[in-house]
Amino acid sequence: SVIFAHHAFQPWSPLLAKMVVLSSAVHQTIFCLQSKMPWAIGQVQDAGLIFLNKISTKVAEEVLAAGGTDAEATSTAIVTLSLCTAL
């Protein structure tokens, strides 16, 4: 996975990949339904994936450096990415 490349995320890779696909589908659906342009489509841009990767990696490194577990790093990264995306 591009976003969750850090080793702390490996035990949950299949689930994280499904979450990314679901998130992308929700994004595209909402964008299409809310757009006033009938031809509009919403898609995740590959440039954004690089930023999400850097954020999730930094979160994992910080949590692990503070003595956290892989599970704590993963859950913290998911919440952080969700908040960053919402902003």
ChimeraX attribute file (.defattr): number of C-alpha atoms within 10 A of each C-alpha:
attribute: neighborCount
match mode: 1-to-1
recipient: residues
	/A:1	14
	/A:2	12
	/A:3	20
	/A:4	25
	/A:5	14
	/A:6	20
	/A:7	12
	/A:8	19
	/A:9	23
	/A:10	15
	/A:11	12
	/A:12	13
	/A:13	15
	/A:14	11
	/A:15	11
	/A:16	18
	/A:17	15
	/A:18	11
	/A:19	13
	/A:20	14
	/A:21	11
	/A:22	12
	/A:23	14
	/A:24	14
	/A:25	15
	/A:26	13
	/A:27	15
	/A:28	16
	/A:29	14
	/A:30	12
	/A:31	15
	/A:32	17
	/A:33	13
	/A:34	10
	/A:35	12
	/A:36	9
	/A:37	9
	/A:38	9
	/A:39	7
	/A:40	13
	/A:41	14
	/A:42	16
	/A:43	13
	/A:44	12
	/A:45	8
	/A:46	9
	/A:47	8
	/A:48	11
	/A:49	15
	/A:50	13
	/A:51	13
	/A:52	20
	/A:53	19
	/A:54	16
	/A:55	18
	/A:56	25
	/A:57	22
	/A:58	15
	/A:59	21
	/A:60	27
	/A:61	18
	/A:62	13
	/A:63	19
	/A:64	16
	/A:65	10
	/A:66	9
	/A:67	11
	/A:68	13
	/A:69	13
	/A:70	20
	/A:71	16
	/A:72	15
	/A:73	23
	/A:74	24
	/A:75	14
	/A:76	16
	/A:77	23
	/A:78	17
	/A:79	12
	/A:80	16
	/A:81	19
	/A:82	13
	/A:83	10
	/A:84	11
	/A:85	10
	/A:86	7
	/A:87	6
